[in-house]
Amino acid sequence: MQQRELGRSGLRVSALGLGCMGMSFSYADLPDPTAMITVLRGAVERGVTFFDTAEVYGPFTNERLLGEALAPFKGQVVIASKFGFRLPPDMGSGLAAEKSFDLGLDSRPEAIRAACEGSLRRLRVERIELFYQHRVDPAVPIEEVAGAVGGLIAEGKVAHWGLSEAGAQTIRRAHAVTPLTALQSEYSIWSRQAEPEILPLLQEFGIGFVPFSPLGKGFLTGAMDAQTEIKPGDFRAVLPRFTAEARQANQAVVDLLRQVAVQIQATPAQVALAWILARAPWIVPIPGSTKLARIEENIGAARLVLAAEQITALTAAAEAIPITGARYPEAIERTTGL
């Protein structure tokens, strides 16, 4: 797979990364970890070099999974992880069933350092290649956060850092203290809140953009519709955009992707990813999957070239479709800067 540079940072990764949250967290019927080791190693063999995790996924179990699976590829892959939530102490593998943790924010400098040490241990690396603040903590000035991560960079424990779901002013303030390599935020053909202000700012500062949920948490693949049962334990069950009524209304977006896909002999998922890749060369989406077949399908999007007129027509058609339902419940939406 071709490589892309995140902004002007010098950090080069595969044009498509792999979001690994669903291997350990947030969805019903979590897969067997042994099977996921096979999937992760299969992704590397197919050209994926960029893997996204976080200490909160599990908590801790997802980082351990990647640490074990990717250990044979040390120096060949980039693992991004995140800090910033208040979690229980990492007590080792016995914490796998722990679910009673407090998801409050905590980006105090001492918490950042503790998170870094834990992630280094679980990922089995000497340096975290990309370390994001998972959500902006209003109780801690972003300058303190940037300074704390800058210290970890100076010590060689972190190579690059970034923010997630941060607003423009936060990005400016953080970047002035310790230059940012990447912003990770939700972005797709049905979630375009980053376009008016954030994307121009990232281009100006030379910061890469890493869209999560580029396939709309699975909806834009066409694999689900209004009749699809969302099982208990699947976090999509609480999202306003995933009520049956919202899915019925938003089916028009999938129908649009499917129309283009038929024309160019692709799949809706490939069209959705190719559209994002065409937005700018410093954008690297991280679709999640637990199946190698889906990963192979997604990789196909990196080889798919949409003509300029196709992109223009697809963008205009998507803009004409009103999206029903907010991304998140109001309480969660307030924690984002977008």
C-alpha positions as CSV (number, residue, x, y, z in Angstrom):
1,M,0.0,0.0,0.0
2,Q,1.2,3.5,-0.7
3,Q,2.4,5.7,2.2
4,R,1.3,9.1,3.4
5,E,3.0,11.7,5.5
6,L,0.9,13.0,8.4
7,G,1.1,16.8,7.7
8,R,4.7,18.0,7.6
9,S,5.8,15.9,10.5
10,G,8.0,13.3,8.7
11,L,5.8,10.5,10.1
12,R,4.9,8.2,7.2
13,V,2.3,5.5,7.5
14,S,0.1,3.4,5.2
15,A,-2.5,5.4,3.4
16,L,-5.2,3.5,5.4
17,G,-4.7,2.6,9.0
18,L,-6.6,0.1,11.2
19,G,-8.8,1.2,14.1
20,C,-8.5,-1.5,16.7
21,M,-11.1,-0.5,19.3
22,G,-13.7,-3.0,18.2
23,M,-11.4,-5.9,18.9
24,S,-11.7,-5.3,22.6
25,F,-14.3,-2.7,23.3
26,S,-17.7,-1.0,22.6
27,Y,-19.3,-3.7,20.4
28,A,-21.4,-6.7,21.4
29,D,-20.0,-10.2,21.0
30,L,-16.3,-9.2,21.2
31,P,-14.1,-11.5,19.1
32,D,-11.6,-14.0,20.4
33,P,-8.2,-12.3,21.1
34,T,-6.3,-15.2,19.5
35,A,-8.3,-14.7,16.3
36,M,-7.5,-11.0,16.5
37,I,-3.8,-11.6,16.6
38,T,-4.1,-13.4,13.3
39,V,-6.1,-10.5,11.9
40,L,-3.6,-7.9,13.1
41,R,-0.7,-9.8,11.6
42,G,-2.6,-10.4,8.4
43,A,-3.2,-6.7,8.1
44,V,0.6,-6.0,8.3
45,E,1.2,-8.7,5.7
46,R,-1.3,-6.8,3.4
47,G,0.5,-3.5,3.8
48,V,-1.1,-1.8,6.8
49,T,1.5,-0.1,9.0
50,F,-0.6,2.2,11.1
51,F,-2.6,0.9,14.1
52,D,-4.8,2.8,16.5
53,T,-5.5,1.9,20.1
54,A,-6.0,3.5,23.5
55,E,-5.6,2.6,27.1
56,V,-9.3,3.0,27.7
57,Y,-10.2,0.2,25.1
58,G,-10.9,-2.7,27.4
59,P,-9.5,-0.9,29.5
60,F,-6.0,-1.9,28.8
61,T,-6.7,-5.1,26.9
62,N,-6.6,-3.6,23.5
63,E,-3.1,-2.3,24.0
64,R,-1.9,-5.7,25.3
65,L,-3.5,-7.3,22.3
66,L,-1.5,-5.1,19.9
67,G,1.6,-5.4,22.0
68,E,1.5,-9.2,21.5
69,A,0.3,-9.3,17.9
70,L,2.7,-6.6,16.6
71,A,5.8,-7.6,18.5
72,P,7.3,-9.4,15.5
73,F,7.0,-6.3,13.4
74,K,8.8,-3.9,15.8
75,G,10.3,-1.0,13.7
76,Q,8.0,-1.8,10.8
77,V,4.7,-0.4,12.2
78,V,3.4,2.7,13.8
79,I,1.1,2.2,16.9
80,A,-0.9,5.2,18.0
81,S,-2.3,5.2,21.5
82,K,-4.2,7.7,23.7
83,F,-4.4,9.1,27.2
84,G,-6.8,11.3,29.1
85,F,-9.5,9.2,30.8
86,R,-9.7,8.4,34.5
87,L,-9.1,4.7,34.7
88,P,-8.5,2.1,37.5
89,P,-4.9,1.1,38.1
90,D,-3.6,-1.4,35.6
91,M,-3.3,-4.6,37.6
92,G,-2.2,-6.8,34.7
93,S,-4.1,-9.4,32.7
94,G,-6.6,-9.9,35.5
95,L,-8.3,-6.6,34.7
96,A,-9.7,-8.0,31.5
97,A,-13.3,-8.1,32.9
98,E,-13.1,-4.8,34.7
99,K,-16.0,-2.5,33.7
100,S,-16.6,-0.4,36.8
101,F,-14.2,2.4,35.9
102,D,-14.9,6.1,35.9
103,L,-14.7,7.6,32.4
104,G,-14.1,11.1,33.7
105,L,-11.3,13.1,32.1
106,D,-7.8,13.4,33.5
107,S,-5.0,15.1,31.7
108,R,-3.0,16.2,34.6
109,P,0.8,16.0,33.8
110,E,1.3,13.2,36.4
111,A,-1.6,11.2,34.8
112,I,-0.2,11.7,31.3
113,R,3.2,10.3,32.5
114,A,1.5,7.3,34.2
115,A,-0.5,6.6,31.1
116,C,2.6,6.7,29.0
117,E,4.5,4.3,31.2
118,G,1.6,1.9,31.2
119,S,1.1,2.1,27.4
120,L,4.8,1.5,26.8
121,R,4.7,-1.6,28.9
122,R,1.5,-3.0,27.4
123,L,2.5,-2.2,23.8
124,R,6.0,-3.7,24.4
125,V,7.8,-0.8,22.8
126,E,10.4,1.7,24.0
127,R,8.7,4.6,22.4
128,I,5.1,5.5,21.5
129,E,5.1,6.7,18.0
130,L,2.0,8.8,18.2
131,F,0.3,9.7,21.5
132,Y,-3.0,11.5,21.4
133,Q,-5.0,13.3,24.1
134,H,-8.2,11.3,23.8
135,R,-10.4,14.2,24.7
136,V,-9.7,17.7,25.8
137,D,-9.8,18.1,29.5
138,P,-11.3,21.5,30.5
139,A,-9.8,21.3,33.9
140,V,-6.2,21.3,32.6
141,P,-4.9,24.1,30.4
142,I,-3.9,22.6,27.0
143,E,-0.5,24.4,27.4
144,E,0.2,22.1,30.4
145,V,-0.8,19.1,28.5
146,A,1.4,20.1,25.6
147,G,4.3,20.8,27.9
148,A,3.9,17.4,29.7
149,V,3.9,15.5,26.4
150,G,6.8,17.7,25.2
151,G,8.8,16.4,28.2
152,L,8.0,12.8,27.2
153,I,9.2,13.6,23.7
154,A,12.4,15.1,25.0
155,E,13.0,11.9,27.1
156,G,12.5,9.7,24.0
157,K,9.3,8.0,25.3
158,V,7.0,9.6,22.7
159,A,7.9,10.4,19.1
160,H,4.9,12.5,18.0
161,W,1.7,13.7,19.6
162,G,-1.8,14.7,18.7
163,L,-5.3,15.7,19.8
164,S,-8.7,14.1,19.3
165,E,-11.9,15.9,18.6
166,A,-10.3,19.2,19.6
167,G,-11.5,22.6,18.4
168,A,-9.5,25.2,16.5
169,Q,-8.4,27.4,19.4
170,T,-7.2,24.3,21.3
171,I,-5.2,23.2,18.3
172,R,-3.6,26.6,18.0
173,R,-2.7,26.8,21.7
174,A,-1.3,23.3,21.9
175,H,0.7,23.5,18.6
176,A,2.4,26.7,19.9
177,V,3.9,24.8,22.8
178,T,4.7,21.4,21.3
179,P,4.0,21.0,17.6
180,L,1.3,18.6,16.8
181,T,1.6,15.8,14.3
182,A,-2.0,14.8,13.9
183,L,-5.6,15.5,14.8
184,Q,-7.9,12.5,15.1
185,S,-11.6,13.3,14.8
186,E,-14.6,11.7,13.3
187,Y,-15.0,12.5,9.6
188,S,-16.8,10.8,6.8
189,I,-19.2,11.6,4.0
190,W,-22.0,11.9,6.5
191,S,-20.0,13.6,9.3
192,R,-18.3,16.7,7.9
193,Q,-18.2,19.0,10.8
194,A,-14.4,19.3,10.4
195,E,-14.5,21.0,7.0
196,P,-15.3,24.7,7.6
197,E,-12.6,25.5,10.1
198,I,-10.5,22.5,11.1
199,L,-9.2,21.2,7.8
200,P,-8.0,24.6,6.6
201,L,-6.2,25.1,10.0
202,L,-4.5,21.7,9.7
203,Q,-3.3,22.5,6.3
204,E,-2.0,25.8,7.4
205,F,0.0,24.3,10.3
206,G,1.1,21.2,8.5
207,I,-0.8,18.8,10.9
208,G,-2.1,15.5,9.6
209,F,-5.7,14.4,9.9
210,V,-6.7,10.9,11.0
211,P,-10.4,10.4,10.6
212,F,-12.0,7.8,12.8
213,S,-15.3,6.2,11.9
214,P,-14.7,7.0,8.2
215,L,-17.3,4.3,7.4
216,G,-19.9,5.7,9.8
217,K,-19.4,3.0,12.4
218,G,-20.3,0.4,9.8
219,F,-23.4,2.1,8.4
220,L,-21.8,3.4,5.2
221,T,-20.7,-0.1,4.2
222,G,-24.3,-1.0,3.4
223,A,-24.1,-3.9,5.8
224,M,-26.9,-2.6,8.0
225,D,-30.2,-0.9,7.5
226,A,-33.2,0.1,9.6
227,Q,-34.1,-3.5,10.2
228,T,-30.7,-4.5,11.5
229,E,-30.8,-5.5,15.2
230,I,-28.3,-3.6,17.4
231,K,-27.5,-6.0,20.2
232,P,-27.2,-5.0,23.9
233,G,-23.7,-4.0,24.7
234,D,-23.2,-2.4,21.2
235,F,-22.4,1.3,21.8
236,R,-24.3,2.3,18.7
237,A,-27.5,1.5,20.6
238,V,-27.3,4.8,22.4
239,L,-26.4,6.9,19.4
240,P,-29.2,9.1,18.0
241,R,-28.0,8.5,14.4
242,F,-28.5,4.8,14.9
243,T,-32.2,4.6,15.9
244,A,-34.2,2.6,13.4
245,E,-35.9,5.8,12.2
246,A,-32.6,7.6,11.7
247,R,-31.2,4.7,9.8
248,Q,-34.2,4.6,7.6
249,A,-33.8,8.3,6.8
250,N,-30.1,8.0,6.3
251,Q,-30.3,5.1,3.9
252,A,-30.2,7.7,1.1
253,V,-26.4,8.2,1.8
254,V,-25.7,4.5,1.4
255,D,-27.8,4.4,-1.7
256,L,-25.7,7.2,-3.2
257,L,-22.5,5.4,-2.4
258,R,-23.9,2.2,-3.9
259,Q,-24.8,4.0,-7.1
260,V,-21.3,5.3,-7.6
261,A,-19.8,1.9,-6.6
262,V,-21.8,0.1,-9.3
263,Q,-20.5,2.6,-11.9
264,I,-16.8,2.0,-11.0
265,Q,-17.0,-1.7,-9.9
266,A,-16.3,-1.0,-6.3
267,T,-18.1,-1.3,-3.0
268,P,-19.9,1.4,-1.0
269,A,-17.2,1.2,1.7
270,Q,-14.4,1.6,-0.9
271,V,-16.2,4.7,-2.4
272,A,-16.6,6.2,1.0
273,L,-12.9,5.8,1.8
274,A,-11.7,6.9,-1.6
275,W,-13.7,10.1,-1.2
276,I,-11.9,10.8,2.1
277,L,-8.5,10.0,0.6
278,A,-9.1,12.4,-2.2
279,R,-9.7,15.3,0.1
280,A,-6.0,15.8,0.9
281,P,-2.8,13.8,0.8
282,W,-2.2,14.3,4.5
283,I,-5.4,12.6,5.5
284,V,-5.2,8.9,6.7
285,P,-8.5,7.3,7.7
286,I,-8.5,4.4,10.2
287,P,-11.5,2.2,9.5
288,G,-12.0,-0.4,12.1
289,S,-12.6,-4.1,11.4
290,T,-12.2,-7.5,13.0
291,K,-12.3,-9.4,9.7
292,L,-9.5,-9.8,7.2
293,A,-11.9,-9.8,4.3
294,R,-13.2,-6.3,5.3
295,I,-9.6,-5.1,5.7
296,E,-8.8,-6.3,2.3
297,E,-11.9,-4.6,0.9
298,N,-10.8,-1.3,2.6
299,I,-7.3,-1.6,1.3
300,G,-8.8,-1.7,-2.2
301,A,-10.0,1.9,-1.6
302,A,-6.4,3.1,-1.6
303,R,-6.0,1.8,-5.1
304,L,-9.3,3.4,-6.2
305,V,-9.0,6.7,-8.0
306,L,-12.1,8.8,-8.3
307,A,-12.1,11.3,-11.2
308,A,-12.4,15.0,-10.2
309,E,-15.9,15.2,-11.7
310,Q,-17.0,12.1,-9.8
311,I,-15.7,13.6,-6.5
312,T,-17.5,16.9,-7.3
313,A,-20.8,15.1,-8.1
314,L,-20.6,12.8,-5.1
315,T,-19.9,15.7,-2.7
316,A,-22.7,17.7,-4.1
317,A,-25.1,14.8,-3.9
318,A,-24.1,14.0,-0.3
319,E,-24.6,17.7,0.7
320,A,-28.1,17.6,-0.6
321,I,-29.1,14.7,1.7
322,P,-30.1,15.9,5.2
323,I,-28.5,13.6,7.9
324,T,-30.9,12.5,10.6
325,G,-29.7,12.2,14.2
326,A,-26.7,13.6,16.1
327,R,-23.4,11.7,16.2
328,Y,-23.6,11.3,20.0
329,P,-26.0,11.9,22.9
330,E,-25.8,15.5,24.0
331,A,-23.7,14.8,27.1
332,I,-20.9,13.2,25.0
333,E,-21.2,15.7,22.2
334,R,-20.4,18.5,24.7
335,T,-16.9,16.9,25.4
336,T,-15.9,17.4,21.8
337,G,-14.6,20.6,20.2
338,L,-16.2,20.2,16.8
